[in-house]
């Protein structure tokens, strides 16, 4: 082999094994999303009769159906309504509870903390029937607040667990200094302490959103018409002509978008949470 060929061989970049593995892993993860997007841009006949990697007849009618048909877009509005309500309620309850667990020692504190986590470990199917009977008897069935409160049973323990780890990392001397300076507890907690755990609140809000957004069993059991979420709407797409695969795929794409936006806005907080070992 000549010197020029040897020099060119040495200059050729070597592809490391971990790069190949990571590339294959990303391809494996992105392939279903790519296929879902492509299906949303096809007609039903093309989806069922031909195998194509991209649409032959590009169409946006599926998205137009989602955005103009009230039976579809109200599902998104209902989902966003109870998800936001659940996030607000869970954070308002979890913030003082996590502060108490991180700052004070009292009888049964460890047992109480473990009991909170056991609620999070239970599957939603265990509580579906009790919630259904309770909300039906008090007139909360098929309302947004019903689903939001039901999700609090699982989200509040998760929020307390995450926030307690962040709050424990804040020195107690800050609390004592604030009290010496004349701060009341509400003023100290809102103006001084909460900004110090802002990354923890961001991480917690992300996990609260994701659980409440993708949860199907409770949201479907506790609603029928007025508060039916998009996840329940997507499971009832069978008509006289069969399943409308294109519209169903478009609904799936639009369901992914809110989660992707939440991840984008709290990505720095999530990175800090992993760096601190709190997630």
C-alpha positions in Angstrom: 0.0 0.0 0.0 1.4 3.4 -0.9 2.1 6.2 1.6 -0.8 8.3 0.2 -3.3 5.5 0.7 -2.0 4.8 4.2 -2.4 8.5 5.0 -5.9 8.6 3.7 -6.8 5.5 5.7 -5.5 7.1 8.9 -7.5 10.3 8.2 -10.8 8.4 7.7 -13.0 8.9 10.9 -13.6 5.8 12.8 -17.2 5.2 13.9 -17.3 4.1 17.5 -19.6 1.3 18.6 -21.5 3.4 21.0 -22.4 5.9 18.3 -23.8 3.0 16.2 -25.8 1.7 19.1 -27.2 5.1 20.0 -28.1 5.7 16.4 -30.0 2.4 16.2 -31.7 3.1 19.5 -32.9 6.6 18.3 -34.1 5.0 15.0 -36.0 2.5 17.0 -37.7 5.2 19.1 -38.4 7.6 16.2 -39.7 5.0 13.7 -43.2 4.7 15.3 -43.5 8.5 15.5 -42.5 8.8 11.9 -45.0 6.2 10.8 -47.7 7.9 12.8 -47.0 11.2 11.2 -47.0 9.6 7.7 -50.3 7.9 8.4 -51.9 11.2 9.4 -51.0 12.6 6.0 -52.5 9.7 4.0 -56.0 8.7 3.0 -57.7 5.6 4.4 -57.5 3.8 1.1 -53.8 4.4 0.9 -53.2 3.3 4.5 -55.2 0.0 4.0 -54.3 -0.9 0.4 -50.7 0.1 -0.2 -47.4 0.1 1.7 -45.5 3.4 1.3 -42.8 5.2 3.3 -44.3 8.6 2.5 -47.8 9.8 1.3 -48.5 9.5 -2.4 -51.4 11.8 -2.2 -50.6 14.3 0.6 -53.6 15.4 2.5 -54.4 17.5 5.5 -58.0 16.6 5.7 -57.4 14.4 8.8 -56.1 17.4 10.7 -58.9 19.5 9.4 -61.4 17.0 10.8 -59.8 17.1 14.2 -59.7 20.9 14.3 -63.3 21.5 13.0 -65.3 18.6 14.5 -66.5 19.4 18.0 -66.4 15.8 19.0 -62.7 15.8 18.5 -61.3 19.2 19.5 -63.5 19.3 22.7 -61.6 16.2 23.8 -58.4 18.2 23.7 -60.0 21.0 25.6 -61.4 18.7 28.2 -58.0 17.0 28.7 -56.1 20.3 29.1 -58.8 21.5 31.6 -58.5 18.6 34.0 -54.7 18.3 33.5 -54.1 21.9 34.5 -56.5 21.7 37.4 -54.7 18.6 38.6 -51.3 20.2 38.4 -52.4 23.3 40.3 -54.2 21.3 43.1 -51.3 18.8 43.4 -48.7 21.4 43.7 -50.7 23.5 46.2 -51.0 20.4 48.4 -47.6 18.9 47.8 -45.5 22.0 48.4 -46.3 22.5 52.1 -46.4 18.8 52.7 -43.0 18.3 51.2 -41.7 21.2 53.2 -43.0 19.6 56.4 -41.3 16.3 55.6 -38.0 17.9 54.7 -37.8 20.3 57.8 -39.6 18.6 60.7 -39.4 15.3 62.5 -42.6 14.0 64.1 -44.0 10.8 65.3 -44.8 8.5 62.4 -43.3 10.8 59.7 -41.5 7.9 57.9 -44.6 5.7 58.0 -46.8 8.5 56.7 -44.3 9.2 53.9 -44.3 5.5 53.0 -48.1 5.4 53.0 -48.2 8.2 50.5 -45.9 6.3 48.2 -48.0 3.2 48.5 -51.0 5.1 47.1 -48.8 5.9 44.0 -47.9 2.2 43.7 -51.5 1.1 43.5 -52.9 0.6 39.9 -55.7 3.1 38.9 -58.1 0.1 38.3 -58.3 -0.4 42.1 -59.9 3.0 42.6 -62.0 3.2 39.5 -65.2 1.7 41.0 -65.1 3.6 44.3 -64.5 6.9 42.5 -67.4 6.1 40.1 -69.8 5.4 42.9 -68.7 8.4 45.0 -68.8 10.9 42.2 -72.2 9.6 41.0 -73.7 10.0 44.4 -72.4 13.6 44.9 -73.1 14.9 41.4 -69.5 15.2 40.2 -69.6 12.5 37.5 -68.7 13.7 34.1 -67.0 16.9 35.3 -63.4 18.1 34.9 -62.8 18.4 38.7 -63.8 14.8 39.2 -60.9 13.5 37.0 -58.5 16.1 38.4 -59.3 15.1 42.0 -59.0 11.4 41.1 -55.6 11.9 39.6 -54.5 13.8 42.8 -54.6 10.4 44.6 -51.6 9.4 42.4 -49.9 12.7 41.7 -49.8 14.2 45.2 -47.6 11.4 46.6 -45.3 11.7 43.5 -45.1 15.4 43.9 -44.3 15.2 47.6 -41.6 12.6 47.0 -39.8 14.7 44.3 -40.2 18.1 46.1 -39.0 16.7 49.4 -35.7 15.7 47.9 -35.2 19.2 46.4 -36.2 20.9 49.6 -33.9 18.7 51.8 -31.0 20.1 49.7 -31.8 23.7 50.8 -29.9 24.6 54.0 -32.1 25.1 57.1 -30.1 28.2 57.9 -32.0 30.1 55.2 -35.2 29.5 57.1 -33.8 30.7 60.4 -32.2 33.8 58.8 -35.5 34.7 57.3 -37.4 34.4 60.6 -34.8 36.5 62.3 -35.3 39.2 59.6 -39.0 39.3 60.4 -40.4 37.3 57.6 -43.7 35.5 58.2 -43.9 31.9 57.0 -46.2 32.6 54.0 -44.0 35.5 52.9 -40.8 33.5 53.4 -42.2 30.4 51.6 -43.4 32.4 48.6 -40.7 35.0 48.1 -37.5 33.2 49.3 -38.0 29.4 49.6 -40.1 28.7 46.5 -37.6 30.3 44.0 -34.8 28.2 45.6 -36.7 25.0 44.6 -38.0 26.3 41.2 -36.2 23.5 39.4 -37.9 20.9 41.6 -41.3 22.5 40.9 -40.5 22.4 37.2 -39.6 18.7 37.3 -42.7 17.9 39.4 -45.0 19.8 37.1 -43.6 17.8 34.2 -44.3 14.4 35.8 -47.7 15.6 37.0 -48.6 16.6 33.5 -47.4 13.4 31.9 -49.3 11.1 34.2 -52.5 13.0 34.0 -52.3 13.5 30.2 -51.7 9.9 29.3 -53.9 8.3 32.0 -57.0 6.6 30.4 -58.8 4.3 32.8 -60.0 6.8 35.4 -60.6 9.6 32.8 -62.7 7.3 30.7 -64.6 5.8 33.7 -65.4 9.1 35.3 -66.6 10.9 32.2 -69.2 10.3 29.5 -70.0 13.3 27.4 -69.2 16.8 28.9 -65.7 16.1 30.1 -64.7 13.2 27.9 -60.9 13.5 27.2 -59.2 13.0 23.9 -57.7 9.6 25.0 -61.3 8.3 25.4 -62.4 9.8 22.1 -59.6 8.0 20.3 -60.8 4.7 21.6 -64.3 5.2 20.2 -63.6 5.9 16.5 -65.3 2.8 15.0 -68.1 3.9 12.7 -70.3 2.3 10.0 -67.4 2.4 7.6 -64.9 1.0 10.0 -62.0 2.7 11.7 -60.9 6.1 10.3 -57.2 5.4 10.5 -56.1 8.7 9.1 -58.1 10.8 11.6 -57.0 8.5 14.4 -53.3 9.0 13.4 -53.8 12.8 13.2 -55.3 12.8 16.7 -52.3 10.8 17.9 -49.9 13.3 16.5 -51.8 16.2 18.1 -51.8 14.3 21.4 -48.0 14.1 21.3 -47.5 17.8 20.7 -48.5 19.1 24.2 -46.1 16.7 25.9 -43.3 17.6 23.6 -43.9 21.3 24.4 -43.9 20.7 28.1 -40.6 18.8 27.8 -39.1 21.6 25.8 -40.0 24.3 28.4 -38.9 22.3 31.4 -35.9 20.5 29.9 -33.4 22.6 31.9 -35.2 21.9 35.2 -35.3 18.2 34.4 -31.6 18.2 33.6 -30.9 19.9 37.0 -33.1 17.3 38.7 -31.1 14.4 37.3 -27.8 16.2 38.0 -28.8 16.6 41.7 -30.0 13.1 41.9 -33.6 14.2 42.8 -35.3 12.4 39.9 
